[in-house]
């Protein structure tokens, strides 16, 4: 019996040292990951905090119009009645256009709504009447043009800017062929693709 007690006493320390070794190896494997996680989280928190700190101060800064004179950001949205003369552009909304995209294996379509920014040289009442008269031609051109595009042709901001410039150039050419372009910009109001 004395031998049995000795063997159990010897096994107990051996079992505990094996447990200690496995625990040490587990801690040794997890410790670098825990340190890495703490470092990443602290850096992300510091970056977020600094971004909020400096980002908020820029929105409140004054906008400089002339050296030595500052204008508050709220003053930029003031009524334009104080502007000199009729040098203000105006906007004309086109009807939405739905066109199937040029995708051979899948039926995809785009529903696009554009707004035209017209030059101040064109009277807003006469220009709106003129555009109302020419609207079927514009809508037809837009439908044909958008139907020729593939899904890759309309993805991304570069492609959307390219579409805007092509539409502007084509509309200016169709509406004002022998004169200076009157459409300053084509704005995208909505452009969902399904």
Secondary structure, 3 states (H helix, E strand, C coil): CHHHHHHHHHHHHHHHHHHHHHHHHHHHHHHHHHHHHHHHHHHHHHHHHHHHHHHHHHHCCCEEEECCEEECHHHHHCCHHHCCCCCCCEEEECCCEEEECCCCCCCCEEEEEEEEEECCCCCHHHHHHHHHHHHHHHHHHHHHHHHCCCCCCCCCHHHHHHHHHHHHHHHHHHHCCCCCCCEEEEEEEEEEEC
